[in-house]
Amino acid sequence: CNLLISREPIYGVGQWAARYAPDLLNLWYREVQLLNDDRIGRCLDRLFDGLDRGLIMAVVRQVIDEFNISLDELHNDSTTVSFYGAYEEAEQEGHVRGRPTLAITFGHSKDRRPDLKQLLYILTVTDDGGVPVYFTSANGNTTDDTTHRQTWDLLHELVGRSDFLYVADCKLASSENMNYIARQQGRFITVLPRTRKEDQQFRQRLLKKPDAVDWTELFVQTKERVCNGKVIKTVVDRVSVCSQDTLSKEGYRLLWYHSSKKAEHDAHSRTRRLQRATRELTELRDRLQGPKTRFAERKKVEPAVEEILKACDVESLLSVDIHEQEKARYRQAGRGRPNKKTKYVKEVKKQFDLTWSVDAIRVAEEEACDGIFPLVSNVKEMTAEEILRAYKRQPIIEKRFSHLKTDFSVAPVYLQSVSRIQALLGVYFFVLIVQTLLERELRQAMLREKVES
């Protein structure tokens, strides 16, 4: 209740509860004053002892039956929960009261906070209202591609059949993951990573023989606005699919799409990255030529340039040259006021300068591939448009992560015990379920009453 309504930290729950009639929180009057952070901590201990697959599935099955939730299409993704503190005792996996605990440690931060330790939070939601149906947490340095097979097995047990549609991001698109699901008669949709050979081959084909790629328009997305009493339609996006059937190296359907909206986004993104890189290189050049510069050697300048190019993701688009020159400076050999007999000592100091240019050929190559993206699926009965629309429902899980981090403020976590932290993440999962069910009930009621917004 507190997380849904007020989002108080654990030490403030007692004061928050005192403002309500006790029966609203299933408490007796005298129990309210006993509600302190120590008691809540002990409750988290007991929840940790019981928070296993059986408990989570029992709750979720009750929700599915009570609200008649469809499990035909499930979306999976993960995020990271950051922790402010050393957590030295939790850097390695361990056991508390016979149950395993996770390692709060450094890893690939999806919050872009590599300076903070973290845990991985894996969530699966339904297409029917985006209701969370399973969660698990993993060590902070766990990679996403290693979690999908175990997640799919859990969902298989929950759904009771294997023909549900499993949708996930490009971390699912490994041969091991896709083959595992296909062998179990499962169905999946995912994105082909840019690192795959098939991706490079298709982009080269677009560059060398663009006319040989035949595109078929799938749909046009429009937006309506009223101007002077007239309804004006504006095209927001045109989506096409490559007509030629292609296969991944594993033999699954590989569908190439082109989106005019994504093409505009890709072009704007590239321009912003180049502008940012140019701005940061200019600032670095000013520092190099300053009187108190610390860049006295080339081996210090080169990493600084590489860091800028990498951070802006323009390593292949910008060519940077480092120029070295000697700058002479004269100073008196001794003390005293200068005169005709004063001797001067010449000091030669290295100074560096930067020049850069945009690689027009590489920019043109990227422009030719703007707006394209590949989806991989083993589902043969769905059309190219149906597969695309199923994948475009993937952002519904990002909304749940937004609730978790923004609305419910899961971080920072003011707990030291890793077992209590794992239990608290379970509480947040149950809170997400309630939040989502409230939203789903409201949207269904709006649909019945024909209320658009």
N, C-alpha and C positions, 0 to 999 in steps of 0.2 A: 504493500500500500504506500509506504513512504517513497519508494523509488518511482512509482507511478505518479504520485501527487506532488511531492515536494523535493525529492532528490537531496535529502540531508545526508551528511556523512554519518557513519555509524555512531559516533559519540553524540550526535544531536538527535537521534531517533527518540530518546526518552522525552526530551523537552517538546518535540513535535507531537508525540502521542498524547501528551498532557493537555493539548488544546482541543482534543476531540472527546466526544462521549465514549466511554470505555467499550460499550457494546458494539460500536462501529468497527472496532478492531478485535472483536472476539475476546475482550478482556473483562475481568471484574474490576471494580473501582480500586481496590487495594493493590491490584497487580500493576497498575500504571506506574506507581512509584518504584517498583522493582525493575522497571525496564531500563537497564543501563548498558553501557558498551561491553562490560565484562560478561553480562548474561547473553547478549547477542553474540559475542565471540564464542561462548560455549555452545550456543545453538549452531553456529557455523561449524564447530568441531563435530557435532553429531551429524550435521548434514554431509560433511565430508566423508564420514564413516559409511553413510548410506547412499551417497551419490554415485551410483553405478549405472550400467546400461539398462538394468531391469527397472530401476526407478524412473529414469527418463522416458523409457518406452511406455511404461504404465501410464504416466501423465499424458504423453502424446496420444496414445491410443484412446484414452478417455476423451480428449479434445476432438480427435477425428470422429469418433462416434457421436458425440454430443452435438457437434456443429456440422456434421455431414461434409467433411472436407475431402476434396478430390486429391488423390495421390498419383495421378497419371503423369504429371510433369513436375520434376523436382530440380531446383537450382542450388548449386553449391559454390561457395567461395570462402575465403578466409581473410582475416585481418589480424593486426597485432595490437596487443594491449601493453602500453609502455609503463614502466615503473621508475619512480624517482627514488633512488637510493642504491646502496651497494649490494644488498642481498647476497652477501658472501656465502652464507650458509646454504643458500638455495641455488648456487651456481651449478650443482650437479644433481642428477636424479637421486632420489632417496626413498625412504619408507617412513610413514608415520602410522603407528598402531597397526602395522601389517599391511597398509595400503600404499601404493606407489605415489610419489610426488614428482612434480615436473621440475625442470631446470629453468629458472629465471635467468636468462643470459642474453648476450648480444647476438644479433642475427640481422637478416635483411629487414629493415624497418619500413613498414608500409605507411607509417606516420611521418616518415622522413626525419626520424630522430635517431640516427645511428649512435648517438652518445648515450642513449638510455637502454637499459636491459628490458626484456620483453618476454611475453608468452604469445603463442599462436592461438587464435580463437577461430575455430572452424564451424561454419553454420550452414545448414541446409533448410531451404524454405520451399513451400509449394507455389505453383503457379496460381492456385485458387486462393487469392487474397494475400499471398506472400507470408503465410503462416509458418513460423519456425517449427520444424518437425524433428530436428536433431541437432545437437551441438556436441563438440568435444574440444578440449584444449590440448596443446602439445608444447614441447620444449621451444624456447625462444629461437633456437637455431635450426628448427625443423624446416625443410623445404616443402613447398606445396605439392610437388609432383609425387611425393612419397605417401601422401595421405589419402589419395582417391580410392585405392583398392579397399582399404579398411572401411572407409566411409560408405562405399557402394555396398559392401557386405552388410553393414548395419541397416542401411535403407532397404536392402533386399529382405532382411528379417522383419523389418517394420511393416513394409507394404505387403509382404506375403507372396509376392510374385516378382518376376524379373523383367517384365516388359514395360516398366515405367520408363519415361524419358529422362535421362540424366544429363543436365546442361551445366557446363563449367567453363572456365577460362582456359588459356593456352597451356597451363600446367598439366591439364588432363591429356594433352596431345603427345604423349610418349607411347612408343610401341608397347611397352609393358602394360600400361594402364588401359589402352584401347583394346588390346588383344584379350586382356583379362575379362573386361566387361562383355566383349563379344562372345567369348567362350561360354559365358554364363547365360547366353541368350538375352543379354541386356541391350539397351538402346542408348546412344549418347550423341551429343552435339557439342563440338568444341571449336576453338580457333587454332589454325595452324600457325606455329611460331615463325618468326622471321628467320630464325636460324636453320630452318629445314631446307633441304636441297630443292624440294618441289617449289618452294616460294621463290628462291633465286632463279630457278629455271623459267618460271612463268613471267617474272619481271624482265628477264633478259629477252624473252619472246615479245613482250610489249614494246621494248626499246628497239629491237631490230626489225620486227615485222608487226607493227601495230594494226595494220589492216587485216592481218590474218586472224586476229581475235574477233570473233563475232559476238556482239552483245545483244541480249534480248531484254527489253524493258519489262520489269515485273509490276511496278506500281508507281504512281506519282502521288506524293503527299502535298496537300495544299492547305492554305490557311485563309479563312474568310474574314473580311472586315467590311463594315458598312460605311460608305462615303456618299454624302448627299442623297441618301435614300436608296442607293444602289449597292448591291452585294458584289464586292470585288474579291476574286480569288487570286491568291499569290502562290506560286509554286515554291514549296519549302525544300523538297527533296525529290530527286528522280533516282530510282534504284533499278539497276540492271544486273543480269547474271550472264556469265559466259556460256554460250550455247553448247560448246564442245564439252562432252563429259570427260573428266579426268579422275585419276585415282591417286591416292597416297601410296607410299611404298608398301604399306601394309595391306593395300587392296580395298580401302574404304572410299566412299564418295568424297571427292574434293570439289567443292563448289566455290567459284570465284565471283565476287560481287563488286559492283561499282556504285558508289553513292555520291551524288553531286554535292550534298551537304558535307560529307566527309572530305571531299576533295577541297572544298573551301576551307574547312578546318585545318587540313594538312598544310595548305599553302600559308594560312595565317600563322600556324604554329612554327613553320620553318622561318618565316620572316621575323617573328618575335625572337626566336633562338639566335638568329644571325645578328639582330640588333643588340641583344643582350651581350653576346660574345664581343661584338665591336666595342661596346661601351666599357666592358671590363678590360679588354686589351688596351684601350686608351688610358684607362686609369693605371694599369700596370706600367705602361710606357712612361707616364708622368712620374711614377715612383722610381723607375730605373734612372731617370735623368735628374732626379732631385739631388740636392747637395748632401743629404744625409742618407742616401740609399744604402740598403744592406745587401743589394745584389751586386757583389763584387766579382762573382765568378759565373761563368756560363752554366755550370752544373746546377746553379740555383735558379737561373732564369728559365731553363728548359722545363723543369717540373711545374713551375708556375704557369707557363703557357699551356702545357698539356692539361693541367687541372681545369683551366678555364674552358678549353675546347671540349673536354669530356663532360663537364658539368652542364654545358649548354647543348651538348649532343650535336656538335657541328664539326667533328674531327675530319669528316670527309668533304666538308663544304668550304672550309677556310684553310688557306695556305698561309702560314706565318713564317717569316724569316727573321732571324736574330742577327743583328749587326753589332760587331764589336769595334770599338775605336779607342784610341788612347787620348786622354785629356791631360795636358800639362798644367802644373800648378807650381808657383814659386813662393818660397817662404825664406825668411831671414835665417841665416846659419846660427846666429846668436841673439842675445838680448840687446836691448838698447834702442835708441832712436835711430832711424835709418839716415845714412849720409853717403858721401861719395865712395867711401871705403867699405861700405857694408857688403858682405858677401851673401849671395842667395843660393839656395839649394833647389834644384829642380826635382819635383815629384811627379811621376807619371802614374796616372790612375786609369784603370779600365772602366769604360762606360758602355752600356748596351742600349741599343735602340731596336724598335720593332716596326716591321712593315707587314701588311697582310693584304690578301686579295681573295675575292670570292671565286671559287672554281665554277665557272659558268656551265661547264659540261656536266659536272655532278649535279648541279641544281636542275638542269634540264632533264637529266635522267630521273631525278626524284619527282619532278613535275609530271612526267609521263605516267608515273605510278600513283599519283595522288588519288585518293578515294577508293582504292581497291582493298579488299580484305578477303581471306579464304576461310571457309568453314569446312570442317571434317565431320562426317557422320556415317554410321553404319545402317541408318534407317532408309530403306529403299522405298517404302510406301508413301513417304511424305514428298510433296513437291518442293522445288527450290524456294518458293515463297514461304511455304509453311515452315521449312527449316530456318529460314532467316527470321521470321516473326517469332519463332520459339526462342531463338538466341537473343533477339532484341528485348525479350522479357527478363533477361539476366539482370539488368539494373535494379530490379525490385529488391534484390538482396543487398545492394548498396544502400538502399533506403533503410534497411534494418540496421546496417552498420552505422548509419548516420544517427538513428535513434539511440543506439548503444553508446556512441561516443559523444554526441552533442546533447541530446535530450536527457539521457540518463547519466551522463558524465561518468563513465566507467573508470576513467583515469583523471587524476592520479588516485592510486589505491593506497589508503592509509592503513595498511596492515603489514605486519612483519612475517607472520606465519604463512608459509606457502600452502599448507593444507587449508587454512581459512580463506586464502585467496582463491583457491580452486573451488571451494564451496560457494564463495561470493559470485564467481562467474556463473555457477549453476543458477543462483538466484536471479541474475540478470537474464539468463535464458528464459526462465519462467515468467519474468516481467515482460520480456519481448513477446511471449505468447499472448499474454493478457492484452497488452497494448494492441497487437495486431488483430486479435479477435474483436476488440472494441471497434477498430477501424473497419474491419470486414463487415460486421453487423450494420454499421452506419451506412457504408456504401451500398449494401444490398437493400437497405430500407430506402435510400435515395433512388435506387433503380426502380423499385416498386412504385414509388410515388412520383417518378419521372422528374426528379430534382437533379439538374445538371451540375450544380456547384453549390 
